[in-house]
């Protein structure tokens, strides 16, 4: 057995032995849906357990609390966590967006100060990019950060702040120079959330769950050394953050950031579900639809595999990475919608009903799937990006 | 069977072949040449065929002892994508089906007799389809009866590619109730047995064969387990090459659309700036990427000699439907011009409809995939 196979077996055994017991309440589906204190505490404890076992940040430098090992070890852990269907680790914005960013361009002091707490889940991170009136148009951010001596004074509002009420730090995009055109006036900050003048207000989602907040800044004064890079570099740094967010460039600490629900889980449910008094999987229409989803899922997995072979992607190297979010988020949305149609009359039930299939998680998954088709640039914006940046079509 | 493998390999040989094939097809098959061939009897340029043979392409997947390069269908698929992209019409596909059937089921003497000739430019084809229209290659109504050294055939074949120029054919039939393939040198098939069929893809030449009472040599007959192996090889090869051809076609249809959307102005704007046109282009691109990925994976499995049935059926399903979508949108987005014979969009749409319905459409393959994957 190769060293990696041995490692995989070790991870598999550890996950079996340390899988957390059923908490007795429905866990949220992703880090964007953590809506109660008991959910948060459970998931934070799980992240600590995983980190203390050495299975998080395995490829991050040792001096900041990482494992200092090749990325392939973390890849194995991620795959095994998905396979074992253990809960996700909640500090996604720290682990996979802010953390890699700080490691890539942060100062030595920032790395020492922030990275260990990201891994241990002592310091939860959130993101302040989107604004209530700007939708997917990030460059038009209006939240102001005004230099005043050794401080910046922040005024404005951010929205869709996942884990906003639990976060210790925020990555913030704010306008330091209102006279500069869209991109040039923006700056990037790493700010403490426990600052007078910062207030979070929970947003209730279409599922009835919480998890996002709107964050209000009213003359919130933060130290000037919260600035990352230089004034005016905010857009560039935000774009770099998005490459981590979209998983296009590697460098993440790893761990799952959402419940691993795949086309195979839908298939398993189809084996149990009944329609018109018969097993759903005997229905020719269901079979045909199920295979459509399997082909599409396999196509996306094969795109990921093919993207690793430059000679097979030379015509448009960005086609696969830039379409990844659109392909996979829309696939999930349609897949979970399809999952309702397997349940016969039980599709009518909702989370909390005794007879809801799998506790109603399929109904919830479908409605939550919109977070990925809307968040991080809507599917419609993604299609524009593909049309313009990959195919070279004229702008709107 | 689930989860499925995602293995994709692409060797140096393939990379070199791809480069050569992309340049060759682009230079030798401009659309004007494609259109010229539509009006010719046999639909291809013999000099171009000779050049292609000279490059060694007919022998890519033929083992060394028979005069080939000893590579695999993975390398063949690599060059078929650019052929599809440039609508290059030759009997290459027909000859590959013949070659693979013979490799899978032929006896040593027949392989020794025919494979070196194929490497040097002989054209082969397979006669499999019948008037019943079933895609299942084991559904064979044509019968053969042994009479000494000859077989007497009874039945009709349809959609036989390049039959008018083929030097040799493999004709599926039943012998004593079991599937078999008769090896028929062209000299044993009089021209009056053959009738050209009119098909939706005008770059292709296919024929019906009326075989009642036709006597052909029994030598080279493939029967028993070998016949099943040969039919399976034909099906797998056909699915791989049709998918690769469609991948190239989608890329070309997309180019045609993007060029026009960047050129044409209406209501004071380039039409490519309208999201109602831009978004379907993104959709076509994602279909192209998925198709190419499915093809690369299926080719990898075929090249390794692994069971590729699931991968091939998925590839054909994705490729066929995506190419039709691309061709369909190519016509629509060219507006009034798209409705004309002169616009190249029709070449792709008609090619796509051919590929979508040859060797099983998407619904057909999904039904088989359901049995393979869902139990």
HADDOCK unambig.tbl for C-alpha pairs under 7 A between the chains (distance, minus, plus):
assign (segid A and resid 287 and name CA) (segid B and resid 370 and name CA) 6.04 0.50 0.50
assign (segid A and resid 288 and name CA) (segid B and resid 366 and name CA) 6.13 0.50 0.50
assign (segid A and resid 288 and name CA) (segid B and resid 367 and name CA) 6.59 0.50 0.50
assign (segid A and resid 288 and name CA) (segid B and resid 370 and name CA) 6.94 0.50 0.50
assign (segid A and resid 291 and name CA) (segid B and resid 366 and name CA) 6.13 0.50 0.50
assign (segid A and resid 291 and name CA) (segid B and resid 369 and name CA) 6.85 0.50 0.50
assign (segid A and resid 291 and name CA) (segid B and resid 370 and name CA) 6.05 0.50 0.50
assign (segid A and resid 295 and name CA) (segid B and resid 314 and name CA) 5.98 0.50 0.50
assign (segid A and resid 299 and name CA) (segid B and resid 290 and name CA) 4.99 0.50 0.50
assign (segid A and resid 299 and name CA) (segid B and resid 293 and name CA) 6.49 0.50 0.50
assign (segid A and resid 299 and name CA) (segid B and resid 294 and name CA) 6.07 0.50 0.50
assign (segid A and resid 300 and name CA) (segid B and resid 290 and name CA) 6.54 0.50 0.50
assign (segid A and resid 301 and name CA) (segid B and resid 6 and name CA) 6.83 0.50 0.50
assign (segid A and resid 302 and name CA) (segid B and resid 6 and name CA) 5.59 0.50 0.50
assign (segid A and resid 302 and name CA) (segid B and resid 293 and name CA) 5.33 0.50 0.50
assign (segid A and resid 302 and name CA) (segid B and resid 294 and name CA) 6.53 0.50 0.50
assign (segid A and resid 303 and name CA) (segid B and resid 289 and name CA) 6.80 0.50 0.50
assign (segid A and resid 303 and name CA) (segid B and resid 290 and name CA) 6.17 0.50 0.50
assign (segid A and resid 303 and name CA) (segid B and resid 293 and name CA) 5.34 0.50 0.50
assign (segid A and resid 305 and name CA) (segid B and resid 6 and name CA) 6.60 0.50 0.50
assign (segid A and resid 305 and name CA) (segid B and resid 8 and name CA) 6.66 0.50 0.50
assign (segid A and resid 306 and name CA) (segid B and resid 8 and name CA) 6.53 0.50 0.50
assign (segid A and resid 306 and name CA) (segid B and resid 293 and name CA) 6.06 0.50 0.50
assign (segid A and resid 311 and name CA) (segid B and resid 15 and name CA) 6.76 0.50 0.50
assign (segid A and resid 320 and name CA) (segid B and resid 289 and name CA) 6.94 0.50 0.50
assign (segid A and resid 383 and name CA) (segid B and resid 279 and name CA) 5.46 0.50 0.50
assign (segid A and resid 383 and name CA) (segid B and resid 282 and name CA) 5.74 0.50 0.50
assign (segid A and resid 384 and name CA) (segid B and resid 278 and name CA) 6.87 0.50 0.50
assign (segid A and resid 384 and name CA) (segid B and resid 279 and name CA) 6.67 0.50 0.50
assign (segid A and resid 386 and name CA) (segid B and resid 282 and name CA) 5.84 0.50 0.50
assign (segid A and resid 387 and name CA) (segid B and resid 278 and name CA) 5.70 0.50 0.50
assign (segid A and resid 387 and name CA) (segid B and resid 279 and name CA) 6.83 0.50 0.50
assign (segid A and resid 387 and name CA) (segid B and resid 281 and name CA) 6.60 0.50 0.50
assign (segid A and resid 387 and name CA) (segid B and resid 282 and name CA) 5.54 0.50 0.50
assign (segid A and resid 393 and name CA) (segid B and resid 258 and name CA) 6.85 0.50 0.50
assign (segid A and resid 393 and name CA) (segid B and resid 262 and name CA) 6.24 0.50 0.50
assign (segid A and resid 393 and name CA) (segid B and resid 272 and name CA) 5.56 0.50 0.50
assign (segid A and resid 393 and name CA) (segid B and resid 273 and name CA) 6.71 0.50 0.50
assign (segid A and resid 394 and name CA) (segid B and resid 262 and name CA) 6.74 0.50 0.50
assign (segid A and resid 394 and name CA) (segid B and resid 272 and name CA) 5.71 0.50 0.50
assign (segid A and resid 394 and name CA) (segid B and resid 273 and name CA) 4.95 0.50 0.50
assign (segid A and resid 395 and name CA) (segid B and resid 273 and name CA) 5.26 0.50 0.50
assign (segid A and resid 396 and name CA) (segid B and resid 273 and name CA) 4.56 0.50 0.50
assign (segid A and resid 396 and name CA) (segid B and resid 274 and name CA) 6.31 0.50 0.50
